[in-house]
Amino acid sequence: MKSKTKSVARIRRNAVHEAGHAVVAWHFGVRFRHVTIVPEGDSLGHLRVFRQKLEGLTDDQFKRKAAIDYAGGIAERIYAPRAYRHWHAAHDFENTAQLVLRHFGSVRQADAYLRFVRIVTEDILKLRWPLVIALSSVLIRRRTMTGDEVFTFLSTRAMARGKR
């Protein structure tokens, strides 16, 4: 019984993780292909974005990409701080750190920027937390949703709550 409880808890944390990515993407108006909690390779789920060249991104586009990448681990940590382990989002954080370091070239600047992005992302997730929880519940039932389905779901929920 205990392993089933752990499995259900892990699925819920994973759904919150992926919902975090999706909600931050929606918040910024960034379209994506789909979000899923279906395991694939080493991943327990993913948000698949449309291909985007990293060269020539504006500062705002760059911030959005970094925040979306960071959002899953931060959402998971907000949801279950005692169960969260840094390696749960290691892939997301490592990709973001490499991207930021390449962009700035300086470890010190990259570190400062990553702290800034973490704060921005935490603030967005706290503002949108009811949507993260609602979307994670739908993901548990459906397992995969298209980006359009997510945008419709979140926009409808936000309008019902009087917020966009």
C-alpha positions in Angstrom: 0.0 0.0 0.0 2.8 2.4 0.9 4.4 2.1 -2.6 1.1 2.8 -4.3 0.7 5.9 -2.1 4.2 7.0 -3.1 3.4 6.4 -6.7 0.2 8.5 -6.6 2.1 11.2 -4.8 4.9 11.1 -7.4 2.4 11.3 -10.3 0.7 14.3 -8.6 4.1 16.1 -8.2 5.0 15.3 -11.8 1.7 16.7 -13.0 2.3 19.9 -10.9 5.8 20.1 -12.4 4.5 20.0 -16.0 1.5 22.2 -15.2 4.0 24.8 -13.9 5.8 24.9 -17.2 2.5 25.2 -19.1 1.0 27.9 -16.8 4.1 30.1 -17.1 4.1 29.6 -20.9 0.4 30.6 -21.0 1.0 33.6 -18.7 3.5 34.9 -21.2 1.4 34.0 -24.2 4.0 31.5 -25.5 2.4 28.8 -27.6 3.6 25.2 -27.4 2.8 21.8 -29.0 1.7 19.8 -26.0 2.3 19.0 -22.3 2.4 15.4 -21.0 3.0 13.4 -18.0 3.7 10.3 -20.0 7.2 9.1 -19.2 9.7 9.0 -22.1 13.3 8.0 -21.7 14.7 9.6 -18.5 11.9 12.1 -18.4 8.6 11.7 -16.4 6.9 14.2 -18.7 7.6 17.3 -20.8 6.3 20.4 -22.3 7.1 20.4 -26.1 7.7 23.9 -27.5 7.7 24.9 -31.1 11.3 25.2 -32.5 12.8 28.6 -31.8 16.2 29.9 -32.8 18.1 31.1 -29.7 20.1 33.6 -31.6 18.5 37.0 -31.9 16.0 36.6 -29.1 15.0 39.9 -27.5 15.7 40.2 -23.8 12.0 39.7 -23.0 11.8 36.5 -25.2 15.0 35.3 -23.5 13.5 35.9 -20.0 10.3 34.1 -21.0 12.2 31.0 -22.2 14.3 30.9 -19.1 11.2 31.3 -16.8 9.3 28.6 -18.6 12.2 26.2 -18.3 12.6 27.0 -14.6 8.8 26.8 -13.8 8.4 23.1 -13.4 11.0 22.6 -10.7 9.8 25.7 -8.9 6.1 24.6 -9.0 7.1 21.2 -7.7 9.0 22.8 -4.8 6.1 25.1 -4.0 3.7 22.1 -4.0 5.7 19.6 -2.0 8.7 21.4 -0.4 9.5 18.4 1.9 9.4 15.9 -0.9 11.2 18.1 -3.5 14.8 17.1 -4.3 17.0 19.3 -6.6 17.6 16.4 -9.0 13.8 16.3 -9.8 14.3 19.3 -12.1 18.1 19.0 -12.7 17.6 18.7 -16.5 15.4 21.8 -16.7 17.8 23.8 -14.5 20.9 22.6 -16.2 19.6 23.5 -19.7 18.5 27.0 -18.5 21.9 27.6 -16.8 23.8 26.6 -19.9 21.6 28.8 -22.1 22.0 31.8 -19.7 25.8 31.3 -19.4 26.1 31.2 -23.2 24.0 34.4 -23.5 25.9 36.4 -20.9 29.4 34.8 -21.1 30.1 35.6 -17.4 29.3 33.2 -14.6 28.7 36.1 -12.3 26.2 37.7 -14.6 24.5 34.4 -15.4 24.1 33.6 -11.7 22.5 37.0 -11.0 20.2 36.6 -14.0 19.2 33.1 -12.9 18.3 34.5 -9.4 16.2 37.2 -11.1 14.4 34.6 -13.3 13.7 32.4 -10.3 12.1 35.3 -8.5 10.0 36.3 -11.5 8.9 32.7 -12.0 8.0 32.1 -8.3 5.9 35.3 -8.4 4.0 34.2 -11.5 3.4 30.7 -10.1 2.2 32.1 -6.8 -0.2 34.5 -8.7 -1.4 31.6 -10.9 -1.3 28.8 -8.3 -5.0 27.8 -8.6 -4.5 27.3 -12.3 -1.4 25.1 -11.7 -3.4 22.9 -9.4 -6.4 22.8 -11.7 -4.3 22.0 -14.8 -2.3 19.3 -12.9 -5.6 17.6 -12.0 -6.7 17.5 -15.7 -3.2 16.2 -16.7 -3.5 13.3 -14.2 -6.8 12.3 -15.9 -5.8 13.1 -19.6 -2.0 12.5 -19.4 -1.4 14.7 -22.5 -3.0 17.9 -23.7 -2.2 20.0 -26.8 -1.1 23.6 -26.3 -4.4 24.8 -27.7 -6.3 22.7 -25.2 -4.2 24.1 -22.3 -4.6 27.7 -23.5 -8.4 27.2 -23.8 -8.6 25.6 -20.4 -6.5 28.2 -18.6 -8.1 31.1 -20.3 -11.6 29.9 -19.4 -10.6 29.2 -15.8 -8.8 32.6 -15.5 -11.9 34.4 -17.0 -14.2 32.6 -14.5 -11.9 33.9 -11.7 -11.9 37.4 -13.2 -8.2 37.4 -14.0 -6.2 37.0 -17.2 
